[in-house]
Amino acid sequence: MKKAASILAIISLGLGSAFAGCGKVVTNEGKLKSFDAATKAVVVEGKDGKEAKLTLTPSAKGAEDAEKLVGKNVKVDSEHGKITSIAKA
């Protein structure tokens, strides 16, 4: 029983580490459709017409200018739905 529990613990730790630092960056380019300052929610309408709903973080590069970019073309990089940078395209 101890051996099975140990193996399960090792596998769980390994999988947790793999998912935590995946580093997959998604780039959305298109028109910044909306920005909600209260919830920090951003909606980017892509060139293909699909909308991406993302969350702006305080550490995001360009976060202070997000409200000024509404209605303009932007480039947004994000990881797991959390914006890492937002800028005018």
C-alpha positions as CSV (number, residue, x, y, z in Angstrom):
1,M,0.0,0.0,0.0
2,K,2.8,2.4,0.8
3,K,4.5,1.7,-2.5
4,A,1.2,2.5,-4.4
5,A,0.7,5.8,-2.4
6,S,4.4,6.8,-3.1
7,I,4.0,6.2,-6.8
8,L,0.8,8.1,-6.9
9,A,2.4,11.1,-5.1
10,I,5.4,11.2,-7.4
11,I,3.1,11.1,-10.5
12,S,0.9,13.8,-9.1
13,L,3.9,16.1,-8.4
14,G,5.3,15.5,-11.9
15,L,2.1,16.3,-13.6
16,G,1.5,19.4,-11.5
17,S,4.9,20.7,-12.4
18,A,4.5,20.0,-16.1
19,F,1.2,22.0,-16.3
20,A,2.2,24.9,-14.1
21,G,5.1,26.0,-16.2
22,C,3.9,25.1,-19.7
23,G,4.8,28.6,-21.0
24,K,2.3,28.4,-23.9
25,V,1.8,32.0,-25.2
26,V,-1.3,32.7,-27.3
27,T,-1.3,35.9,-29.4
28,N,-4.6,37.5,-30.4
29,E,-4.6,40.3,-33.0
30,G,-7.7,42.3,-33.8
31,K,-9.9,45.1,-32.6
32,L,-10.2,45.7,-28.8
33,K,-14.0,45.5,-28.5
34,S,-14.4,46.2,-24.8
35,F,-12.6,46.7,-21.5
36,D,-14.2,46.5,-18.1
37,A,-12.1,48.3,-15.6
38,A,-13.9,46.8,-12.6
39,T,-13.3,43.1,-13.6
40,K,-10.3,43.7,-15.8
41,A,-12.1,41.8,-18.6
42,V,-10.9,42.4,-22.1
43,V,-12.7,41.3,-25.3
44,V,-10.6,41.1,-28.5
45,E,-12.4,40.5,-31.8
46,G,-10.0,38.7,-34.1
47,K,-9.6,39.2,-37.8
48,D,-11.6,36.0,-38.3
49,G,-14.6,37.5,-36.3
50,K,-14.1,35.3,-33.3
51,E,-14.0,36.9,-29.9
52,A,-11.4,36.1,-27.2
53,K,-12.3,37.0,-23.6
54,L,-9.2,37.5,-21.5
55,T,-8.3,38.9,-18.1
56,L,-5.9,41.8,-17.7
57,T,-3.3,41.4,-14.8
58,P,-1.6,44.2,-13.0
59,S,1.8,42.9,-14.2
60,A,0.8,42.9,-17.8
61,K,2.9,45.1,-20.0
62,G,0.8,48.0,-21.3
63,A,-2.0,47.4,-18.8
64,E,-2.2,51.1,-17.9
65,D,-3.2,52.0,-21.5
66,A,-5.8,49.3,-22.0
67,E,-8.8,51.7,-21.7
68,K,-7.4,54.0,-24.3
69,L,-7.1,51.2,-26.8
70,V,-10.8,50.3,-27.0
71,G,-11.9,50.4,-30.6
72,K,-8.4,50.2,-31.9
73,N,-6.4,47.3,-33.4
74,V,-4.3,45.6,-30.8
75,K,-1.9,42.7,-30.3
76,V,-2.5,40.8,-27.0
77,D,-0.2,38.0,-25.7
78,S,-1.7,35.8,-23.0
79,E,-1.1,32.6,-21.0
80,H,-4.0,30.6,-19.8
81,G,-6.4,33.5,-20.4
82,K,-4.3,36.0,-18.4
83,I,-2.8,38.8,-20.4
84,T,1.0,39.3,-20.3
85,S,1.1,42.2,-22.8
86,I,-1.3,44.4,-24.7
87,A,-0.3,47.0,-27.3
88,K,-1.6,48.9,-30.3
89,A,-1.0,46.9,-33.5
